[in-house]
């Protein structure tokens, strides 16, 4: 059985590919390397190309005997999607449609999709469950929801069964410290905290200190990237057993505030985190965390890591790879 992992050279993708390889699965990675690195895929076969290339997909499905797809190739910046909605709909929706058509043509029946909690917008209730009304407030969130809806119709017409995983806040890195998130374009809190702590950016801005939370700062549900990788494999196995399609939240069910993330980073790093308080950003919710009980029940998946492990692994990666893979590669060449 060969699994096609689109975006497999990126952050979540590289950790998922590693777990697939370790359990003996055949893997082909398709990535245009706009957000990924060759070094991140290990021994997996890497095909450099675009998910929107129908001709390439046709050849790949024909020669590699693909049995299932994990689709992680997407642009993911909320802020950038507001500036360039056309680009986000083109890459996240149109290219996904091309991939779905290729699956249809090749007779692939199992599809795991990387979705997002951004489909909920500012949630109407806490914790956020799959029954919480969806109301995206950005083109990014809308683009992911559109793919979820396409998957529904492809199942009815072509029998393509899927599991859509609505991530909350992916964070952390491999325990070995050799793969992790590239902070170049990262907009999420933890890589920005790491960057400020290492003196690679200006002081961290804490947006909002007057929320109705214990310390006044916003609370989010941070899920370790290794737990995310694990849930993708469980979703694959679930579909391989012939089960029906699902849309599932993936989080820990607990939140951490911005100040708690800062305090944990200071504990782990032994350094002070430079930060300044700033006004709230429009559209930011004060508290968001997941009800992931459905994923636990259906996939027998349970998060193994909490905030301490997330921060420890993120620090291990960022402090040894301050420029990501390229900087570490240059360092190795320099020291050779």
Secondary structure by P-SEA (a helix, b strand, c coil): cbbbbcccccaaaaaaaaaaaaabbbbbbbbccccccccccccccccccccccaaaaaaaaacccccccccccccccaaaaaacaaaaaaaccaaaaaaaaaaaaacccbbbbbccccccccccccccccccbbbbccaaaaaaaaaaaaaaaaaacccbbbbbbbccbbbbcccccccccccccccccaaaaaaaaaccccccccccccccccccbbbbbbbbaaaaaaaaaaaaaaaaaccccccccccccccccaaaaaaaaaaaacbbbbbbbbccccccccbbbbcaaaaaaaccccccccaaaaaaaaaaaaaaccccaaaaaaaaaaac
